[in-house]
């Protein structure tokens, strides 16, 4: 069985590489772990994926008539061992449950033990792709994996050698410093000449050139040293140049070789001279000097580039900055990037679920764009109109920060597809933010950070979200006066708003009080700008001052949220004041948010509790929100489900007729199921709420199978969010319903797991741990 994440076969097909596939197969005869390594552009990932398909097809994973599994995990982004092993939990979840093992009830250490047990019983080929970032790449680069985490991954591989699993790792280096002699090493050899010829034919056909005499191209294919990326670049260039004769090709190769002398490549960083020379020739002969100067700006981009964002760098700035490209149309920018893709310098891609195109930057290319950048952009200007490296960096930062901030604003206003931009641009936003901080461009620091905060919050990456907010408020706010730092006042209310969200999430009294003081400072700053204040009244000056009025409304809402968090019913009047301001400027989305907050006040505060008013507020919020905003609609539906469940609970407690109880319980289930049907896959928090609530509902009616299914899904989402407390609480809830269903052994497993989860929280969970232990003793005695 093949992992759905296994990379697909290349567009022109997988050509040859029989020698490499055989070498990997032979290495697995005596070793459980094989490392496939070679220069950038050598096709390591494609080879590994093809080996997986071939190995499964030829019975390499067949045992007792049962086919094994090919799994794929990429390390281009950070993954701890626990998150890596969750792949096994997902694949073997049903088999484990039939054996009485509930993956989501296990601690990290228990999961490691169970993972090794599973791999001892089932044949698995597990591809770990691009492992070089684990120990830092290039050498000396800061890595996200600590030394302890690196050791943890290596130790797991070491222990897994004695199982039925085989591991195929890929890297641009041999990883001796990290893995020592643990893996057998297979260096991807250059493509044999016959395969280079096949590859060249396939490229010619792909580009629509039909039949060509590749025999004349043998000198060019020899020059490529069998590197697929180099072949792609030089063959595409030759086709575009119309080279067909032997004389043309030999002249082309001579030109390429002469370019090698200009390059200063470092093979320790995984690249070859032929690749560098091929790129140089491709740039020089495919693009004008001005176009090369434009493409040199790709030096700033990390991993990918949007045509729209690149285009922003060509627009004249209102603050008088010089721009590194003359004003180009989006069409001309797209054409330039398409031509770069046609000669193999960029890859064309689109995010799943979106038709919007962007361009991948191959890992082997950034160093070359840097050389171009240094060639075309001097450190110091020799004339008033010359673009320096600093001005080019400013243009990049301004474009990326604007794009990120605009995507964030579209997102919070209900256009949720805007998160696609944030997902793709994450690496660029991080780099733009760092450049801005380094140079003191504070407006752009905030704009770039806005996009990242939206991405991290909505995809449940709360640790990164909290870290960014903490850094942001230290950069913008004087910690003594709680006022903006000199020169950073323009958008400081936005920073205060983010800090308030962080204070609400942590729930720490000191942070909440500090946030409230900051917010009051913002109100004192904004109010005179917006309102005419007399002894007897406060009147809005001009509703057309949209942004300032909106900022004041959002600030009042934030103060209301803090009052709500602290259990003060004054929050309701603050929400109503903010609502009045939003009605004056016709801001429907903020009105929807305020009705949502008012619903919370009526539902959760004892002094205000009124189920009917809470439902009215949530329904009004649902009505005001965008109909195509699935996230907001799902949030409102979750709250309506909560109201009806609380009504059911109250009816059951007060011995109301059964039909009335069931009316509310069925309505609750209806709203939660409707929410699940529309919530986007990245809304982990809201998905966990809906599944956890349905788990309780099905537990109440005695449907233990559905109860457990929804509890398990909720736990998985909570773990992805790093929400240990909620995950522990949900495990205890599952234990409670399992016990009522007579499954005492399973109940005790979940209860033990809940205790382990609460233990991670420290002393604050001591009472809860004791309560669960008392409950366990009780059911053991009764059982």
N, C-alpha and C positions, 0 to 999 in steps of 0.2 A: 504494500500500500504506500502511495506516494504522498508526501506532505503537500498541501495546497500552496505552501509558500516556496516550494522548490522552483527556482527560476525556469522560465520557459525556454524552449530551444530558440536560438537566434533566428532572426528573420530569414537569413540566407541559408539556414540549416546548420547542423553541426557536421563539420567536415573533418574526416580523418581522425587523427589523434589516437589511432589504435595502439601505437607504441606506448603512449602515456597511460592509457586505460589498462593495458597489460601490465605495465610497471606497478601501478597502484594495486591491481589484483594480486600480483606476486608478493608485494609487500605485505598484504593482508594475510598471506599464507602463514607468516611467522610473527606478525605483529597486530595488535588490536588497534593501534593508533598510528595513523599515517599523516604526515605533513606534506602538503603539496605547495611548493614555493617557486617563485620566479619573478622576473621583472614585471613592472606594471604593463598592462596591455597584452600580456601573454595568454589571457583566456583561462585563468585558473578557476574562476567561478563556473564558467560554462563547462569546463572539463569535469569538475566535481559533480555538477548537476547531471551531466550526461552519464558519468560513471554510476550515479545512483539509479538512473533509469535502466541502464544496461545490467547492473548487478541484480536488480529486482526481476527483470525480464528473463535473465538466464538462470534463475533459481538460486542465486547466491544467498537469499534470505528465506529459502523454503525449508521448513522443518516439519516432519510428520504430516505432510500434506497441507500445512498452513503457511501462508505467506507472511513474511515479516514486514518491517516498516522501514521506509526511508524518511528520515526527519531532516529538517533544514533550519538552522539558526544563524542569523547574521549578527556580527559584533560591531557593525558600523556605528551603532548607538549602544550606550551603556546598558548592560544586563548583569545583575548579580547572579551568583550560582542558583539562588532560590528561584529567581524568575526564569532562568534557563530551564530548570527542572520542571517548572509548571507545564512545559510542553508535554512531558510524560503524563502529568496529571490529567491534561485535557484528552490526550490520545487514548489512555487506558482507564479512564474514569469508570466506565461501566464494568470492565473486568475487575477492577479493584473493589468496587462495591459488592460484586457477587462474592468476593472473598472476605467481605466484612470490613474492608478498609475504605475509609472516607478521606480522600486526599485533602479536602479543605479543612478537615478537623486536625490535620497533622501540623506539628511545629516544623520549622525549617530543618532541624537536625533529623526529625523523623522522616521528612520527605526525602532527604538524602539517602537514608537507609532503605526506604521503600523503593526509590529509584534504582538503586543497585540490585535489589531483589527482583524487580521487574526485568531489568536488563540481563539478569542471570537466567531468566526463563524464556524470554522472547528474542529472536534474532532482530537486531536493529542496526541499520547503517545511519549514523548521525553525522551530518555535515555541519561543521562549525566554520562559517565563512568569514574571511577578513578578520582574522584574530590579531593582526598586528597592533591595533589600538590598545589592546589589553595592557601591554607593557610599554605603551607609548611609541608613536611613530610619527615622523622620523625619530631616531634615537635622541633622547634628551628632551623630547616634547613632554609637556605635562599630560599625564594620563588620568582618566576618571576612575580607573580601578586602583584602589590602594594596594600596597604590597601584600597585605593580608588577603585581600580579595583575589589577587593574582594567584597567590599560593593556594587558596581555596579551590579555584578552578583547576589548577594543576593537580592537586591532591585527588580531586574527584576523578580526573582522567586516569590517574595512577591506580586508584582503587577499581575503576571500571575495566581495567585490563583483564581481570579474571572473570568477566561476564561473557555473555554471548554477543555483546555489542561490539561494533567496529566504529571508530571515529575517524573521519576524514577532515583534516583542518587545512585551510588555505591561508597563505600569507605572502607578503612581498619579501620576507627574509626568513632565515632558517630557525629563528626563535630559540637559539641555544641558551641564551641568557635566562629566558623564562622557563623553558621546558627541559633543558639539559639533553640527556640521551633518551628521554621518554618516548618520543615518536620515531618511527622509521621515516626517513626523508626521501621524497621523490621530487627532483627538480624538473619542472616542465621543460622539456627540451625544445629547441626551435622546431617549427613545423617542417617536416620533410618537404623536399622540393615538389614532389607529386601533389602533396596537399596544398602547398602554396599556389600551384597552378590551378587546382580545383577552386580554391578560394578566390583567385583572381577572376576566373570564369564567372563565378557566382556574383561577384561584385559588378562585373560588366553587365550581366543580365539584369541585376537589380536596378542599375542606373539607365537601363534601356538602350544599351549600345549593341546588343545582339552578339553575333559571333565575332570574335577577334582572334588574331594570331598571337596567342600567349607565348608561343615559342620565342618571339622577338623580345619578350619581356623578361627572359630568364636573368639577365644581368640585374634588373631591378628587383626581382624576387630574391636573388642571392643577397643583394645589398640589405634587404629588410631583416636579415638574420632570423627569419621565421617568426617574427613577432606580429601577431594578428593586427594589433593597433597600427603598427608601422605599415603593414601591407595595406590596410584600409586607407590610410592617409596617402601613400604614394601612388597606389593604383587609381584611386579616385582622382588624384591630381593629374595623372597621365591621361586618363580618359577625358577629363575636362579640357586639357590642353590639346587634345587631338593627336597625341603621340601614338603611332602605330608601327613605324619602321624600326628596324634594329638600330639605325643611326640615331634616330630621335631618342630612343631609350638609353643608348650608351651616353649620349650627351647629357641626358637628364640625370643619370647616375653620377657622371663626373661633376655636375653642378651640385648634387647632393653631397658628394664626398668633400668638395671644397668648402662646404658650409660646416663640416665637422670641426675644422680647425678653430672656428670662432666660438665653439661651445666649451663649457667647463663643467661637464656632467660628473656626477658622483654616483658610481654604481652602487654604493652602500645605501642609497636612497631609492634603489629599484628602477633605474632607467638606463637606457643605452644611448651611445653617440648616434647611432643610425636613426633612432626615434627623434632625437633633437634636430638632426640635420633635415629629416623629412618634414618636420613641423616648420622649420625655418623656410624651406623651399616652398612649402604649401602657402605660407603667409605671403611671401614675397611675390609669388607668381599668380596667386588667386585674387589678391586684393591690392588695391592702390595703397600708396603710402598713407593717405588720409584714413582709409578704411582700417589699415593695420593699427593706426593710432587709436581709432575707436575701439577695436577689438582688444587692444592692450589694457583697456579698462576692466576687462574680465578678470584681471589680476585681483580686484577687490572682492569678487563674488566667490562664495563658498558653496560647493556642491552643485549649485544650479543657478540659472538666471531666467527671469521672466522677460519676455520682450517688452511688456508694458513698463516694467521697472527700469530696464536699461534705457528705454525711451525717455523716462523722466530726467535722466542725466543730461539730455540735450536741450531741456527747456530753460529759458532765461529766468533767473531768480529775481524776485522783486526787491531783494536787499542788495542788489548790485554785484553779486558774485559773478565772476567770469565762469563760464561753463566749458567743460573739456570737449564738447562736440558742438558743431554748429547746429542750429535748430533743425532737427530731422523729423520727418513724419514717422508715425508708428509703422506705417507700411514699409518705409525704407529701412527702418531698424530691424523689422521682422525679416525682410529680404536678406539683410546682411547676416543675421544669425542663421537663417535657413541655408545660406551658401556655406557658412562655416560648418554646419552639420553635414552638408552634402559631401564635403571633403574629409569628413571624419573627425573634425576638431571638437564637435559637440554632438551630444545625443539628443534626440527628440523624444519627449515623454509627456504623459498626462496623468494626473492623479486619478485614482480609481473613483468612478462615480462623477467625473467631471470631464468635459470636452475641451477645457482650457489647456493650451499647449505651453510647455516650458522646456528648457534645454538643460540637460545634464552636462556637468563638466567632469570629464574623465579624471580620476585621481592622478593620472600621469601628467596632466597638463598645467596645473597652477604654476609650477616653477617656470614654465616657458612664458606664460603670460606676464610673470614678474620681470623676466628679462626684457620683454617688449616694453613693459611699462617704464622701466629704468632707461630704456633707449629713447622713448618719445617724450618723457616728462621729466624735466630737470628739477633738482632740489631748489635752485634759486632761479628767478626769472631774469633774462637778459633784456627784456623789453616789457613795457606795461601790459601788452596783450598776450604775453606768453603764459601758458597754463603750467603751473608748477605741480609737483606731487601733492602738496598740501591742498591746492585748489581742487585737484581731481578727487582727492579724498573727501573734501567737503561736498562735492557734487554727489558722490556715491552715498555718503551719509544722509544727505538731505533727501535723496530719492528713496532710499530704503526706509528711512524713518517715516517719511510721508506715507509711503505705501502701507507700512505696518500700522500706523496710526489710523489711516483711512479705513483699512480692513477691520480694525478693532471697532471703530465707530459704526461701521455698517453692521458688524456682528451684534453689538449691544442694542442696536435699533431694530433687531429682528431679522436681518438678512444673514442667516446662519451659514450660507454657502461661503461667506467671506472667510470662514476658518480655513478653507482650502489654501488661500493665500498665505495665512500665517503658518500652516504646516510646512509648506514648501519653502517659505522664506526664513524659517527659524534660524538656520546657521548664518544667513546674511544679516538678520536683525541683531544677533548676538555680536557679530563682528562690528556692525555699524555702531552699536551701543558702546563697545569698548573703545573704538576710535574716537567717538564723541567725548567720552569721559577723559581720555588721554589729552584731547585738545581743548577741553573746556567749552564744548558746544552744547550747552545745557538744554536748550529747547529740543535738540535732536536726541539727547540722552532720554528725555521723557517720552518723546514720540516713539522711539524704537522700543523702549521698555513697555509702553502701553500695549503694543502688539504682542509681545512675549507674555505679558501678564494675562491677556485674554486667552492665549493659547494654553498656557499652563493651568489656569483655573478651570477651563471648560473640559480639559482632557485629564483632570484629576492629578496633575503633577504639583501637588501642594507644597512639597518641600522646596522645589525650585521657585515656585510662586512667592512663598514667604520670604525666601532669601533675597529675591529681587526687590520686594517692597521694603524690606529692612534697609537695603543698600540705598534705595531711592530716597527714603525719608532722611537718611543721614547726609545725602548729597544736597538736599534742597532746604532742609529745615534746621534752624538754629535750635540745638537741644536745650538751651537755657531759656530762651524767650518763647520758643515754639512758634516763631514767626519766620518768614522766608529769609534765606540768606541773601546777601547783597547781590543784586543783579539776577535773581532767580524767582521773582515774584509773579511773573506773568501767568504761569500755570501751576502755582503752588497748591491751589485748592484741589487740583486733580491728585496731587501727591497725597494730600491729607485724606482724600476720599479712599485711596487705595490702602493707606495705613489704617483707616477705620475698618475696612473689610478684614484686614489681618487681625486687628484687635477683637473683632466680633468672633472670628474663627477660633482664636486661642481662648477667648473667654476670660482672660486674666484681668482682674480688677484694675491693676496699675496701668495696663495698656489702654483699657477702656476709658479710664479717667483722663489719660494723656490725650487720647483721640478726641474726647469731648472738648477739652481745652483748645486743641488745634481748630476744631470745627467752629467753636464760638469766635475765635480770632478771624476765621474766614468770613463768618456772618458779619462781624463788625467792619470788615474790609469791603464786602460786597453791598451791604444794605444801603449806604449813602449813594452808591453808584446807580442803584435801581429805584430807590424810593425817596419820596419827599416826606421827611420825618418832622412832625410838629408835636406839640405837647399832647394833643388829643388824638392824633391819627397817624397812620403810616399808609401812604398811597403810592401806587406804582407810577413811576414817571412816564415810561414809554414801553408798552409791550413789545415794540419792535426791537428793543435791545435784547434779542432772543438769547444770545449766549450767556450774558450776565444774569438774566432772569433765570435761565435754566440752571446755571451754576448755584444760584441762591436756593432754588427749589431742591436740588440734589443735596446740598449741604444741610438744609433743614430735615430732609428725609434721613440723612445719615445720623444726625443728632437724635432723631426719633428712633432709629434702629438701636442706638446705644441705650436710650431710655428703656426700650422694649427688652433689650438684653439684660438690663438690670431690674426688670420686673416693675417698671414705673408706668402707670397708665397715662401719664402725660404724653406718652409717645403718640397716642391717637390724635391729639390736637396738633402736634407737630406734623404728622402725616397730612392732616386736613389742610393746614396752612400751605404746605408744599403743593398739595393737589390744586388749591386755588390759584397759585402762581402758574402751574402747568396748564390749567384750563385757559388762562389768559393768553398764553403763547401757543395754544393748540398742540402741545406735545403729548401725543397719544401714548407713546411707549412709556414715558415716565409716569403718566397717569395710570397705566396698567400696572406698573411696578408699585405705585403707592396703594392702589386698591389691594394688591397682593399683600403688602405689609400690613394694611388695616385688617385684612382677613386673619393674618397671624395674631394680631392683637386680640381680636374677638375669639379666636380659637384657643389660644394658649395661656392668656393671662387670666388668673382667677377672678380679678376684680372687674373684668370686662366680658367674661365668657358669655357668648351668645351665638349658638350654632347657626341660627337663621341669618343673622347679620354677617357672620363669617362666610356662609355660602353665597350670600348676595355679593359680597366683595370679591370673592374668587370668580364668580360668574361674570362680574363686570370686568375683571382683569382679563378673563378669557376673551371677552367681547372686544376689548380695546386693543389687545395684542394682535399682531399681524397673523392673518389666517394661514400664511405659509411658513410661519415660525414654529416648526415642530417642537423645538426645545421649550419655548415658553408655553405653548399649548399643553405639552406634557407635564410641565411643572404645575400648572393650574389643575390639571386633571388629577395629579397625585394628591393635591390638597383637598379636592372635592372627595376623593376616596377616603382621605383621613377623616374628614368631617362625618361621613356616613358610618365609618367604623366606630368613631367615638359615640355616635348616636346609638349604634347597635349595642355597644358595651354598656351604655347607660340604661337602655331598655332592658337588657338582660339582667343587669344588677337590680333594677327596680321591679323585676318580675312582670314586665309588660307582656301582652299577648304575643305568641310565637310569630304570627304573621307580620306584626310590626317589627319585631327583631330581624326577621329574615328580609323584610323590605330594605332595611338599611344595610344589612350585610351583602345582599345581592347588588345594591347600588354601589357599595364600596368596591366590590370585585369588578364590577363593570367599568368603573372609572380607572382603576389600576390597569386592567387589561387594555383599555383604550389608550392609556398613556404608553404602555409598552409597545403598542402597534405603531406609534409615531415617533417616539424618542430616537434621536440619532445615536449611532453606535458609540460616539465619543462621550456621551453624557453619562459617565459612570456613576456619579453621585445619584442622579435621578433614577437611573435604572436600578441601582441597589435599593433605593427606597421602595420602588414599585414591587420588585421581587420579594424583598423582605416582608412587605405588608401582605402580599398574596400568600406567602408562606404561613403567616399567622392566620389568615382567613381560612385557608384550607385545613390548617390544624384545628381550628375551632369547629369545623364540620366533620372532622374525623377522616379526611382524605389524606392519609399520611404520606402516600407516594408523591402527590402534587405538593404537599407541604414541604417535604424534604427537597424536592427538585428546586423550588423557588428559594428556599433557604440557601442551598448550595450556590445558586447563581448569585444571590446577594452577597454571600461571603467572598466569592471570586472577585466581584467588582470592588468590594471594600478593601480587599488585599491589594488590588491594583492601585487603589487610591492611597494605600499606606494607612488606612483608618483602622488601627488595631483594636481600638475600643469598641467600635460598632461591629467589627467582625467577631470579637469575643462575645458580645451581647447576642448576636444572631446565632452563634454556636450554642449558647445556653438556651435560647428559644427553641432551637431544633431538638436539643436534649429533652426539654420539657415535653414537647409533643410526642417524641419517640417513647418516652416513659409512659405517657397516657395511652399509647397504642400497644403497650405491653412489650416493647422492644428495649428491655432494660439494658442489655449489654451494649447496644448501639448508643443508647442515651448516655451511658457512663463514658463512652469514648468521646462524644461531643462535649460533655461536661468537663472532662479532663483537658480537652483542647481549649475550651473557654478559659479555664484557669490559667493555662500557659499564656494565652493572649493577654489576659488581665495582668499577669506577672510582669509583662514588658512595660506596663504603665507605672510601675513602682508602688510606693506606699499609698498613693491616692486610691488604689483599687483594692486595698486590703479588706475592707468591709464586704465588697462584692465577692471576693474570693472566698471569704469565710461563709457567706450566704450559700454559695454554690456547694461548698464542701458539706455544709449541714444538710442541704437538699439531697446530695448524693448518699449520705449516710441514711437518710430517711427512706429513699426508694430501695436501697440495698436491704434494709431491714424488712420492708414491706414485700420485697420480691422474694 
